[in-house]
Amino acid sequence: MSLTVLIIGCFLQFMFAGFQAMFVIFSASGAVNTHTIKGIKLTLLNASIFVLPLASIITVILLITFYVNNSPYLTNWWHAFPVALSIVYLVYVTALTKGESTINKQPGTE
């Protein structure tokens, strides 16, 4: 991997980290506002706000470290790790919100 590809990839990973933060904030708040989510499920949603963007930053740190040390592990496939975590998060939120919404329920109709 050349230095130019590394710099472009790291820049795009930082942009993706910002996108992930916004993506998690809006999707988690929408899920919590329309569905009753409690306990460990809510804890996982809250932790995702930090974990997903951190995955992109860790990927940047790994790539720079591998480049400096001329490591054989330096490859563009590392960029797939944060994308895969985002897909897993999207599947998780979709599974959480698959049931009926609690937004317009009448009291006493449970």
Secondary structure, DSSP 8 states (H G I E B T S, - for coil): --HHHHHHHHHHHHHHHHHHHHHHHHHHHHHHHHS---THHHHHHHHHHHHHHHHHHHHHHHHHHHHHTT-TT--GGGGHHHHHHHHHHHHHHHHHTSS--STT--TT--
